[in-house]
Amino acid sequence: MKTVRTIAELRSGLDAARRAGARIGFVPTMGFFHEGHLSLMRRARNECDVVVVSLFVNPTQFNDPSDLAAYPRDERRDAARAEGVGVDCLFAPNEAEMYPPATATAVVVSGVSEPLEGVSRGPGHFRGVATVVAKLFNIVQPGVAYFGQKDAQQALVIRRMARDLDFPLLVEVCPTVREPDGLAMSSRNVRLSADARQQALALKRGLDAATAAVAAGERDRDRVERRGRDAMAALGVEPEYFAVLSAAGLTPVNPLAGEILVAVAAHIGGVRLIDNAIVAVTAS
């Protein structure tokens, strides 16, 4: 595996593969790899001729400077893990490479970027996400890009952006990878104390309670959300949001019908965590 730092070097290194018609798979990340990241890389390895992984903690998507400063980083560890699953190239630019002086262009994806994380983290969050991913798509020019379902809203934003801007690639969204007890894997989990780690299970408890209510025939959105909040309260956690929305457009739907997204965010021991579940609602 080769680690490259500059856009010019990455483009040059991929030229021969692209001319040969190779299928390039791309996994954009902010690093501190866990099994969720590695599962995306393995899928890319299975489906593509060349696998590129980016490692860049994107400052423009953080609304809280302390969260940016605390975000875990260990490039040497990440490089070893990426190489272990067969990644061909690790693209690890610095901030100046990605955002040269006088950078003045941003990408805004209206609609799906506005609820949930858009409210909690402000409009700059998904503007930062969409902008950096658009830049990475232009730099790497992959045939396929892989994202995780844990960041469900982010995946919707990226899919909408790729469609609207006519990026010639597939956006594949892969299932959330969980710990044996159900906690969604996240780079932020390492910041949880032992007590907070147990309390963090409240997110999955809430999702399970809400999805169980739907499976039992409940179709009232408010009651489904209340079931989820009550389950979290049993572990002493008040969510930042617990919302049930349409999975396709993140719009309110009541009574529940079609494919819905149950999404939750909460602060546990000073660490902000998110999770979600997609449920197909059948006629009751």
The 8 nearest C-alpha neighbors of each residue, nearest first, counted from 0:
[[1, 87, 88, 82, 86, 2, 89, 85],
 [0, 2, 88, 89, 87, 3, 90, 86],
 [3, 1, 89, 88, 90, 0, 4, 91],
 [2, 4, 90, 5, 91, 89, 9, 1],
 [5, 3, 92, 91, 90, 2, 6, 93],
 [6, 4, 8, 7, 92, 3, 9, 96],
 [5, 7, 9, 8, 10, 138, 4, 96],
 [6, 8, 10, 5, 9, 11, 12, 138],
 [7, 9, 11, 5, 6, 10, 12, 3],
 [10, 8, 12, 6, 11, 7, 13, 3],
 [11, 9, 7, 13, 12, 8, 6, 14],
 [10, 12, 8, 14, 9, 13, 7, 15],
 [11, 13, 9, 10, 14, 8, 15, 16],
 [12, 14, 10, 16, 11, 15, 17, 9],
 [15, 13, 17, 11, 16, 12, 18, 10],
 [14, 16, 18, 17, 13, 19, 12, 11],
 [17, 15, 19, 21, 13, 18, 14, 20],
 [16, 18, 20, 14, 19, 15, 21, 13],
 [19, 17, 15, 20, 16, 14, 21, 13],
 [18, 20, 16, 17, 21, 15, 14, 22],
 [19, 21, 17, 18, 16, 22, 15, 23],
 [22, 20, 16, 17, 19, 48, 23, 49],
 [21, 23, 48, 47, 142, 49, 24, 20],
 [24, 22, 49, 141, 142, 47, 50, 48],
 [23, 25, 50, 143, 43, 47, 141, 144],
 [24, 26, 144, 51, 52, 50, 141, 143],
 [25, 27, 52, 145, 144, 28, 51, 53],
 [28, 26, 53, 52, 25, 54, 29, 145],
 [29, 27, 54, 30, 53, 26, 55, 52],
 [30, 28, 56, 55, 54, 57, 31, 27],
 [29, 31, 54, 32, 28, 72, 77, 55],
 [32, 30, 72, 186, 77, 73, 71, 33],
 [31, 33, 30, 36, 77, 37, 34, 186],
 [34, 32, 35, 36, 37, 31, 186, 184],
 [33, 35, 37, 36, 38, 32, 176, 184],
 [34, 36, 176, 38, 33, 37, 184, 39],
 [37, 35, 39, 34, 38, 33, 32, 40],
 [36, 38, 34, 40, 39, 35, 41, 33],
 [37, 39, 41, 35, 40, 36, 34, 42],
 [40, 38, 42, 36, 37, 41, 145, 43],
 [39, 41, 37, 43, 38, 42, 44, 36],
 [42, 40, 44, 38, 43, 39, 37, 84],
 [41, 43, 45, 39, 44, 40, 46, 38],
 [42, 44, 40, 46, 41, 24, 45, 47],
 [45, 43, 41, 42, 47, 46, 40, 50],
 [46, 44, 42, 43, 47, 41, 48, 40],
 [45, 47, 43, 44, 42, 48, 24, 22],
 [48, 46, 22, 24, 44, 43, 49, 23],
 [47, 49, 22, 21, 23, 50, 46, 44],
 [50, 48, 23, 47, 24, 87, 22, 51],
 [51, 49, 24, 86, 87, 25, 23, 44],
 [50, 52, 88, 25, 89, 87, 24, 86],
 [53, 51, 26, 89, 25, 27, 90, 88],
 [54, 52, 90, 27, 28, 89, 91, 55],
 [55, 53, 91, 29, 30, 28, 90, 52],
 [54, 56, 29, 57, 91, 53, 92, 28],
 [57, 55, 29, 58, 54, 30, 28, 67],
 [56, 58, 59, 55, 60, 29, 131, 127],
 [59, 57, 60, 61, 56, 67, 127, 94],
 [58, 60, 127, 57, 61, 124, 123, 128],
 [59, 61, 124, 127, 58, 128, 57, 123],
 [62, 60, 63, 59, 58, 124, 67, 64],
 [61, 63, 120, 60, 64, 124, 121, 123],
 [62, 64, 66, 65, 61, 67, 120, 68],
 [65, 63, 67, 66, 68, 62, 61, 58],
 [66, 64, 68, 67, 63, 69, 70, 62],
 [67, 65, 69, 63, 64, 68, 70, 61],
 [68, 66, 64, 70, 65, 69, 61, 63],
 [67, 69, 65, 66, 70, 64, 71, 63],
 [70, 68, 66, 67, 65, 71, 64, 72],
 [69, 71, 67, 68, 66, 72, 187, 186],
 [72, 70, 69, 31, 73, 186, 187, 30],
 [71, 73, 31, 74, 70, 30, 56, 29],
 [74, 72, 76, 75, 31, 77, 71, 30],
 [73, 75, 77, 76, 78, 72, 30, 31],
 [74, 76, 78, 77, 73, 79, 80, 72],
 [77, 75, 79, 74, 73, 78, 80, 31],
 [78, 76, 74, 80, 75, 79, 32, 31],
 [77, 79, 81, 75, 80, 76, 74, 82],
 [80, 78, 82, 76, 77, 81, 83, 75],
 [81, 79, 83, 77, 82, 78, 76, 84],
 [82, 80, 78, 83, 86, 84, 79, 77],
 [81, 83, 85, 79, 86, 80, 84, 0],
 [82, 84, 80, 81, 85, 79, 86, 78],
 [85, 83, 82, 81, 86, 41, 80, 40],
 [84, 86, 82, 83, 87, 81, 44, 41],
 [85, 87, 82, 50, 81, 88, 84, 0],
 [88, 86, 0, 50, 51, 49, 85, 1],
 [89, 87, 51, 1, 0, 2, 86, 90],
 [88, 90, 2, 52, 53, 51, 91, 1],
 [89, 91, 53, 3, 2, 4, 54, 52],
 [92, 90, 54, 4, 53, 55, 89, 3],
 [93, 91, 4, 96, 5, 90, 55, 94],
 [92, 94, 96, 95, 97, 91, 55, 4],
 [93, 95, 97, 96, 98, 92, 57, 99],
 [94, 96, 99, 98, 97, 93, 100, 92],
 [97, 95, 94, 93, 98, 92, 99, 5],
 [96, 98, 94, 95, 99, 93, 92, 131],
 [99, 97, 95, 96, 94, 102, 100, 101],
 [98, 100, 95, 102, 96, 97, 101, 94],
 [101, 99, 102, 98, 95, 103, 96, 97],
 [100, 102, 103, 99, 98, 104, 95, 97],
 [103, 101, 100, 99, 98, 104, 105, 97],
 [102, 104, 101, 105, 100, 98, 99, 106],
 [105, 103, 102, 106, 130, 101, 107, 98],
 [104, 106, 130, 107, 126, 103, 127, 129],
 [105, 107, 130, 129, 126, 108, 104, 127],
 [108, 106, 126, 109, 105, 129, 125, 130],
 [109, 107, 112, 160, 156, 106, 110, 111],
 [110, 108, 112, 111, 107, 113, 156, 159],
 [109, 111, 112, 113, 108, 248, 114, 249],
 [110, 112, 113, 248, 249, 109, 156, 114],
 [113, 111, 110, 117, 109, 125, 156, 108],
 [112, 114, 117, 111, 110, 118, 109, 115],
 [115, 113, 117, 118, 116, 112, 111, 249],
 [114, 116, 117, 118, 119, 113, 240, 242],
 [117, 115, 119, 118, 120, 114, 121, 113],
 [118, 116, 113, 121, 114, 115, 122, 120],
 [119, 117, 121, 116, 115, 114, 120, 113],
 [118, 120, 116, 117, 121, 115, 239, 114],
 [121, 119, 116, 117, 118, 62, 124, 122],
 [120, 122, 117, 118, 123, 119, 124, 62],
 [123, 121, 117, 124, 125, 126, 120, 113],
 [122, 124, 126, 121, 125, 127, 60, 62],
 [125, 123, 60, 127, 126, 122, 121, 120],
 [124, 126, 128, 127, 129, 123, 112, 122],
 [125, 127, 123, 107, 129, 124, 128, 106],
 [126, 128, 60, 59, 125, 130, 124, 129],
 [129, 127, 125, 131, 130, 126, 60, 132],
 [130, 128, 132, 126, 127, 131, 106, 125],
 [131, 129, 106, 133, 127, 105, 128, 132],
 [130, 132, 134, 133, 128, 129, 135, 127],
 [131, 133, 135, 129, 134, 130, 136, 128],
 [134, 132, 136, 130, 135, 131, 129, 137],
 [135, 133, 131, 137, 132, 136, 138, 130],
 [134, 136, 132, 138, 137, 133, 139, 131],
 [135, 137, 133, 140, 139, 134, 138, 132],
 [138, 136, 134, 140, 135, 139, 133, 166],
 [137, 139, 135, 136, 140, 134, 6, 10],
 [138, 140, 136, 141, 137, 135, 10, 9],
 [141, 139, 136, 137, 138, 142, 23, 135],
 [142, 140, 23, 143, 139, 24, 25, 168],
 [141, 143, 168, 23, 22, 24, 169, 140],
 [142, 144, 169, 24, 168, 141, 170, 25],
 [145, 143, 25, 170, 26, 24, 171, 169],
 [146, 144, 171, 26, 172, 170, 39, 25],
 [145, 147, 172, 173, 171, 154, 148, 144],
 [148, 146, 173, 172, 149, 175, 150, 174],
 [147, 149, 151, 175, 174, 150, 173, 172],
 [150, 148, 175, 151, 147, 274, 275, 183],
 [151, 149, 148, 153, 152, 147, 154, 274],
 [152, 150, 148, 154, 153, 149, 155, 275],
 [153, 151, 155, 154, 150, 156, 111, 112],
 [152, 154, 156, 150, 155, 151, 157, 125],
 [153, 155, 151, 157, 152, 156, 158, 150],
 [156, 154, 152, 158, 153, 157, 159, 151],
 [155, 157, 153, 159, 154, 158, 160, 111],
 [158, 156, 160, 154, 159, 155, 161, 153],
 [157, 159, 155, 161, 160, 156, 154, 162],
 [160, 158, 162, 156, 157, 161, 163, 155],
 [159, 161, 157, 163, 162, 158, 164, 156],
 [162, 160, 166, 158, 164, 159, 163, 165],
 [161, 163, 159, 165, 160, 164, 158, 166],
 [162, 164, 160, 165, 161, 159, 166, 158],
 [163, 165, 161, 162, 166, 160, 159, 133],
 [166, 164, 162, 163, 161, 167, 160, 168],
 [165, 167, 161, 168, 164, 162, 136, 163],
 [168, 166, 165, 142, 169, 161, 140, 141],
 [169, 167, 142, 143, 166, 141, 170, 144],
 [168, 170, 143, 171, 144, 142, 167, 145],
 [171, 169, 144, 143, 145, 158, 172, 168],
 [170, 172, 145, 144, 169, 146, 173, 143],
 [171, 173, 146, 147, 148, 145, 170, 154],
 [172, 174, 147, 148, 146, 171, 175, 39],
 [175, 173, 148, 147, 176, 172, 149, 35],
 [174, 176, 149, 148, 147, 177, 173, 183],
 [175, 177, 35, 184, 183, 174, 34, 178],
 [178, 176, 183, 184, 181, 182, 175, 179],
 [177, 179, 181, 182, 180, 183, 184, 176],
 [180, 178, 181, 177, 182, 183, 176, 184],
 [181, 179, 178, 182, 177, 200, 183, 203],
 [182, 180, 178, 177, 179, 183, 203, 200],
 [181, 183, 178, 177, 200, 180, 184, 203],
 [184, 182, 177, 176, 181, 178, 185, 175],
 [183, 185, 177, 176, 182, 35, 178, 186],
 [186, 184, 187, 188, 183, 33, 35, 272],
 [185, 187, 188, 31, 189, 33, 32, 71],
 [186, 188, 185, 189, 190, 270, 70, 71],
 [189, 187, 190, 185, 191, 186, 184, 196],
 [190, 188, 187, 191, 186, 192, 185, 71],
 [189, 191, 188, 187, 192, 270, 71, 186],
 [192, 190, 196, 195, 188, 189, 193, 268],
 [191, 193, 195, 194, 196, 190, 268, 189],
 [192, 194, 196, 195, 191, 197, 198, 190],
 [195, 193, 196, 197, 192, 198, 191, 268],
 [194, 196, 198, 192, 197, 268, 191, 193],
 [195, 197, 193, 199, 194, 191, 198, 192],
 [198, 196, 195, 199, 194, 200, 193, 201],
 [197, 199, 195, 200, 196, 201, 234, 194],
 [200, 198, 201, 196, 197, 195, 202, 267],
 [201, 199, 198, 202, 203, 197, 182, 204],
 [200, 202, 231, 204, 199, 203, 198, 234],
 [203, 201, 205, 200, 204, 199, 206, 231],
 [202, 204, 206, 205, 200, 201, 207, 182],
 [205, 203, 201, 207, 202, 206, 230, 208],
 [204, 206, 227, 230, 208, 202, 231, 203],
 [205, 207, 203, 209, 208, 204, 227, 210],
 [206, 208, 204, 210, 205, 209, 211, 203],
 [209, 207, 211, 205, 227, 206, 210, 226],
 [210, 208, 227, 212, 206, 223, 211, 207],
 [209, 211, 213, 207, 212, 208, 206, 214],
 [212, 210, 214, 208, 213, 209, 207, 215],
 [213, 211, 215, 209, 210, 214, 217, 223],
 [212, 214, 217, 210, 216, 215, 211, 218],
 [213, 215, 211, 216, 212, 210, 217, 280],
 [216, 214, 212, 213, 217, 211, 210, 283],
 [215, 217, 213, 214, 283, 218, 212, 282],
 [216, 218, 213, 212, 219, 215, 223, 214],
 [219, 217, 255, 254, 220, 216, 213, 253],
 [220, 218, 254, 222, 221, 217, 253, 223],
 [219, 221, 223, 222, 253, 218, 224, 255],
 [222, 220, 224, 223, 219, 225, 243, 253],
 [221, 223, 225, 224, 219, 220, 226, 217],
 [224, 222, 220, 226, 209, 225, 221, 212],
 [223, 225, 221, 227, 222, 226, 220, 242],
 [226, 224, 222, 228, 227, 223, 229, 221],
 [227, 225, 223, 229, 224, 228, 209, 208],
 [226, 228, 205, 209, 224, 230, 208, 225],
 [229, 227, 225, 231, 230, 226, 205, 232],
 [228, 230, 232, 226, 231, 227, 225, 233],
 [231, 229, 205, 227, 233, 228, 232, 204],
 [230, 232, 201, 228, 205, 233, 236, 229],
 [233, 231, 235, 229, 236, 234, 230, 237],
 [232, 234, 231, 230, 235, 229, 236, 201],
 [235, 233, 232, 231, 236, 201, 198, 230],
 [234, 236, 232, 233, 231, 237, 198, 201],
 [235, 237, 232, 231, 234, 238, 201, 198],
 [236, 238, 232, 239, 231, 235, 265, 228],
 [239, 237, 265, 240, 264, 241, 236, 263],
 [238, 240, 265, 264, 237, 241, 266, 263],
 [239, 241, 238, 264, 263, 242, 265, 115],
 [242, 240, 263, 262, 238, 224, 264, 228],
 [243, 241, 262, 261, 240, 224, 244, 263],
 [242, 244, 261, 260, 262, 220, 224, 259],
 [245, 243, 251, 249, 260, 250, 259, 252],
 [244, 246, 259, 249, 250, 247, 260, 248],
 [247, 245, 259, 260, 258, 249, 248, 244],
 [246, 248, 245, 249, 258, 155, 259, 250],
 [247, 249, 250, 245, 246, 111, 110, 244],
 [250, 248, 245, 244, 246, 111, 247, 251],
 [249, 251, 245, 244, 248, 252, 246, 247],
 [252, 250, 244, 245, 253, 249, 243, 220],
 [251, 253, 255, 254, 244, 245, 250, 256],
 [254, 252, 255, 220, 219, 251, 218, 256],
 [253, 255, 219, 218, 252, 220, 256, 217],
 [256, 254, 253, 218, 252, 220, 219, 280],
 [257, 255, 280, 254, 258, 281, 252, 282],
 [256, 258, 280, 279, 259, 281, 255, 245],
 [257, 259, 279, 246, 278, 280, 245, 256],
 [260, 258, 245, 246, 278, 244, 277, 257],
 [259, 261, 277, 246, 244, 243, 245, 276],
 [260, 262, 243, 276, 275, 242, 277, 259],
 [263, 261, 275, 242, 241, 260, 274, 243],
 [262, 264, 241, 274, 240, 273, 275, 242],
 [265, 263, 273, 239, 240, 272, 238, 274],
 [264, 266, 238, 239, 272, 271, 267, 273],
 [265, 267, 271, 270, 269, 272, 268, 264],
 [268, 266, 270, 269, 195, 199, 265, 271],
 [267, 269, 195, 270, 266, 191, 192, 194],
 [268, 270, 267, 266, 271, 191, 190, 195],
 [271, 269, 267, 266, 268, 272, 191, 190],
 [270, 272, 266, 265, 267, 269, 273, 264],
 [273, 271, 265, 264, 266, 270, 274, 267],
 [274, 272, 264, 263, 265, 271, 275, 149],
 [275, 273, 263, 149, 262, 264, 202, 183],
 [276, 274, 262, 261, 263, 149, 206, 260],
 [275, 277, 261, 260, 278, 206, 262, 274],
 [276, 278, 260, 259, 261, 279, 258, 275],
 [277, 279, 259, 258, 280, 276, 260, 210],
 [280, 278, 258, 257, 281, 259, 277, 256],
 [281, 279, 257, 256, 258, 278, 282, 255],
 [280, 282, 283, 279, 256, 257, 214, 216],
 [281, 283, 280, 256, 257, 216, 218, 255],
 [282, 216, 281, 218, 217, 280, 215, 214]]
